[in-house]
Amino acid sequence: MYLLEALDYYRKNKNSIDEYSEYEVLCRVHLTGVLDLGYIYLRFWEIPSHLEQRSVRAVYLRTISLEQDLTKEMPPKDKQYYIPGGLPTEVAILMTLFTRAHFVLSRSLRQGNILLMIKYASKEDVARGDIDGKILALGDIKPYFDMLEGLKLRENSEKGKRIRRLEPFMLAVRLYHLSFSLIDRDETLAYISLVSAIETLLHDFDIDSIALEDWNEKAAKLLREAVSTDRYQGIKEAVLTKPVRIKQRFIKFVKDHLTDRFWLDPTRPNEIEWKWARFQNPSEVEEYLARIYDARSATLHEGKPFPPSIGNFERALGSRMCIGSKEWEEEELIPSVRAFERIVHHVLMEYLRRESDKGKVLIISE
């Protein structure tokens, strides 16, 4: 991970570093204080006098300059890492995850003593969200960057076995960041990006742990009462085919990472005015996760149109819908993409917390 490489370099050379790269980043939130990690520095840059509360704001980003050592031997394949855009892109997409505000890398200003002024994106590329205009303290974000070190420790926490965490997690963050650009442009692609963000973290989630009860609790109970243990296992294997297991693994992973922190979050949509964007309980989440996964799979693998989000039409969850000559039944409809984005955000943050803690605990115990 470029950010952690920069951290290592900074720790070894912090008294002699004299070359930095500077960038402009855009967002729609108001940042207070500074984020100064030594190897990256982030602060508010300019606030035009005519600025409205939800307008795009400029943020100054400075990073240490890292040059690739072409003489250095490449690490083994399973230890190699890549993300397009390098360190500044990592910072922008991580800030999006850590704040739920869309951060966009706008311009490269300087590399060392060389002025660049290379433009990557404009104000129009900064997506709108439900926390636009809010005040966020940069000091509160630092602990999240610190968690990334724990994620790296987690990769090497089991002797003789490498556990891939950094690269899958950063791919998930990229897909989450991409969904912000798509939500108001193409809701189908936004949904697909959000589902894919979860799936990148399932690569070593135990698929064999999926039980028949996860698929149909009532059917599992009836079978246990009606057949022997051996026959039950045979029926289970026949029913839980690979596609069924993959879907159930997706649902189980999300449910496992939805903690009380999600349900008790005071910023959740208002239960009365925003009921269509608010999940009521874990059972409702499970029902709609199944619908979302089925809709995504049908779109990608069968070429079927993705059902529109009912939140866009300000209807209660579960309503029937007809658009032109296409009709969706109640059991096909899915919730607002922004409601699902909140779930994906919580899952990614909870994954980071847990895996980081596991890495730190296991290293300390050794």
N, C-alpha and C positions, 0 to 999 in steps of 0.2 A: 504494500500500500504506500503510495507516494507520500502521504501525510506522515506516516510513521517512519518512513525513510528520512524525511526532513527532520523529524523529531530526534532520531538517532544522530544525524549529522550535527544538529544544533547542540546537542549535549556534549559532543566531542570537540566542537570547534566554536562554541559560542563567543569566545573572547577574540576570535580572529575573523569572524564573518563580516565581510564588507560589501557583498553584492546581494541586492534584493530585486525582486520583480514586483511591479505594481499594476493593479487592475481596478477597473470600475465594475461594481456589481449593482444591480437594480433590484428593488423590492417595493412592496406597498405597506410596510409596517414601519413604525418609528422606533429606532434603536437608541438605547441610552447606554452610556458608559463605553468601554472598549473591551474587545476580546484580544488579549495580548498573551500568546503562548510562546513568544520568542521566535518560533519558526513561521508563525502566521500572526498577522495583526489586522484587526477588523474594527472599523468605526464608521459612524455616520459621516458623510462627506459634506453635502450641501443641501440646504433647505430653502428653495425659492420662496420669496415673500408671498407669492400668490398661491402657494401650495394648498390644496384641499386635503382633507383628512385621509382619503383613500388614494391619493395620487401616488405616482411612482417616485421613489426617492433613490438618490445615489449613495452608494456605500463604497468606502475606500478599503481595498484589500492589498496587503503587502505580504509577500512570502519570501523566504530565502531562496536563492537561485541554486538549483542543483543541476550539475552537468553529468551526463551519462559517461561512465568510464568504459570506453570501448575495449580496453585491455583486460578488463575484469571478466573472469570466467562466468558464464551464465549459470544460474542455479538450476537444479533439477526441474523437470517439467511441472511436477506437482507443487513446486514452490514459486513458480513464476506468477506474475501479476500484471494485469493490464486494465486500464480504463481510459477511454478517449478523453483528451483534454488535459490530462495530468493533474497536478496538485490544485490549481485554481478551480478546476471543475469539481474535484472532490469537495472542496470547501463549499462551493455554491449548492451542490445537491445535498450535502450533509446539513447545511443551514436550513434548507427546505424541510428536511425530515425533522430536525430538532425544534422547528418553530411552527410548522404547518403553514408557513408563508412561502410564496414562490420567489426564490432567489435566482437571478439570471446573470450569468457572466456577460457583461456588456462590451468592455473594451480592455485590451492589453495596452497599458500606458508606457511601461518602461521595463527593460530587462538589463540590469546592471546600469551602465552609463549610456545605453542605447535607447533613444526615444522611439517608440513604435506607433502608438495610436492606431492600433488595429481594431476595427469594430467587428463584434461577433453578433450582437443582438441590439434591439432598440426597445423603447418604452412599450411599444405595442406587443412585445413578446412576453411581457410580465403578466401572468394570469391573475385574475381576480379570485379572491377566496373569502371565507367567512371571518377571517381575523384581520382583514385589511384595515389599516388605520390604527391598530392597537399599538400600545407601547410595550416593548420587550426589552428587558435588561440583558445586555450581552454577558454580564457576569454570571447570570443564571444558566448560560449555555455551556460554559467551560466544563462542568462535570460530564457532559455527554461526550465531548471530545476525549476526555480522560478514559472513558469506557472503551475506546477503540484499542487501547493498549491491552486491556483484559481480553479482548476478542483475539488479539494476536497470540497472547499466552495460551488461550484455549486451543489454538491450532496444534500446539506441541505439548499438551497437558497429559496425554496418554502415551506411555512409553511404547515405542515400536509401532505406533500408529499415528498418522497425520490426519487431523480432523480439519477439513476445509471450512473456514468460517469467513475470512476477510473478503475474498473474491465473490462468493455467493451473496454475502450481505451487501456489498457495494453495488452489485448488479441489481439487487432488490431496490436499493435506494435510487439508482438511476431510473428504474421503471416507475417508481413512485413519483419521482421528480417529473418524468415525462408525462404522467397522467395529468398534472396541473395544466400543461400546455394544451391538452386535448379535451378537457372536460367541457369547455364552452364551444369547441370546434367540432368534435366528433366523439360523442358520448360512448359509442360502441368501442372505439379504440382506447378510450380512457379506461373503460371497464376491463378490457382485455389486458391492458398494461398493469392494472392493479391486481388482477388475479395472478398474472405472471410474476409480479413482485413477491407474492406469497410462495408461489411454486418454486422459485429459485432456492428457497430455504428448506425445501422438503427432500433434498437429494439424499440425505442420510437419516431422515425421520423414519423410524421403524415401521415399515409397512406391514410386518407380520403381527404387530400389536393390534391391528384392526380386528375387532370382534364382530360376531354376527349381531350382537346387541347394538353396535354402532350403526348398523344398516337398518335393522328393524327390531326393536326391543320386544314387541309383542310376539312376532313370529319366532324369535329366538326362545322365548319362554315356552311357547306352545310346543316347539320341537323338543326341547329338553324334557318335557313331561311325556312326550309321545314315543320317543325313540331312545335306543341305547347310546352310550357315550361314543362308541365307534361309529355308529351310523350318523350321529350328530356331526362328528368331525368330517365325515364324507360329504354330508349335505352342505356344511359350511364351506368347504373347499369348492364345491360345485357352484354355490351361489356367489361367493366372493371372488369373482373373476378379477383380472388385473384392472380393467377400467373401473369397476366398482370400488376396488381397494384404493385406487388413486384418488377418486372423488372423496371417499370417506377419510382418507389420510389428510386431504386438504381441509375438510370440515373439522376433523379432530384437532389438527394443528392450530387452526384459528381459535377454536373454542378453548383450547388449553392455554392460549396466550391472551385471552380476554380476562383480565383480572378485575378486582373491585375498583382499581384505579380508573378503569374505563367506565364502569357503571355509576360510580360516585363523582365523576368529573363534573364540576359545576358549570363548565362551558358547553355541556351537551345541549342540543336543541331543546327549546321550551316544549314541554309535554302538551300544551294546549295549542299554541299557535303554529308549532312546527312538528306536529305529530307524525306527519308523513316522512320526516327525516330522522326520526328517533326510534331506535329499536327498544322494545319494551322489556324483554327478558331474554335469557340464553336460548330458550326453546324457539322463540321467534327468529333469533339470529340463525340457528341451525336450519330452520326451514328455508330462509332466504339465501343462505349460503349454498344450499343444494340447488336452488333455482338459478343462482348466479353461475355456478359451475356448469350446470347443464346448458345454460344459454351460451356461455363462452365456448363450450365444446361443440355445440351444434353449429355455431357460426364458423369456427375454424375448420371443423372436420366434415361438416355436411353442407356448408354454404347457405345456411338458413339465416334470415335477418335477425339481428339481436333485438329483443323486445325493448321498447322505449322505457325509460325510467318514469315511474309513476309520479315521482316528485316533481317532474317538469310540468305536470298537468294539475298539480295541487289536488290530487285525489288521495284518499286514505289508502293505506297499504292493503292490497288484496282486491282492489276494484277491477272489474272487467274493462277492457279497452278496445276500441275500434278506431283505426286510422285508415281512411280511404277504403280499399277493398281487403285490408288485412285486419284480422281480429285476433286478439290474445285473450285466452281464458284466464280466470282468476289465478289458477295454479302456475301460470307461466310468467306472471308479472314480477318485476324486480323493484327494489327500492331505489331511491335517489342515489346517484353515483357519489354525491358528496357524503351521504350517510355511510356508504361503503368505504369511502376514502378515510373516514375517521377510524373505522375498524382496522384498515390496513396500517394506518399510522400507528395505532396502539400496538398492533402485533409486532411491527418492526422494532419499535422502541422497547417492548417487553423482551423480544428476542435478544436485542443488544444488551439489556441489563442482565438477563439470565446467563448468557454465554460469557459475558465479561466477568461476572461474579464466579462462574465455574472455573475460568482460566486463572483468576487470581487466587482462589481457594486452593486449587490443586497444586499450583506452583509453590505456595506458602507451605503446604503440607509436606512437600518433598524436602 
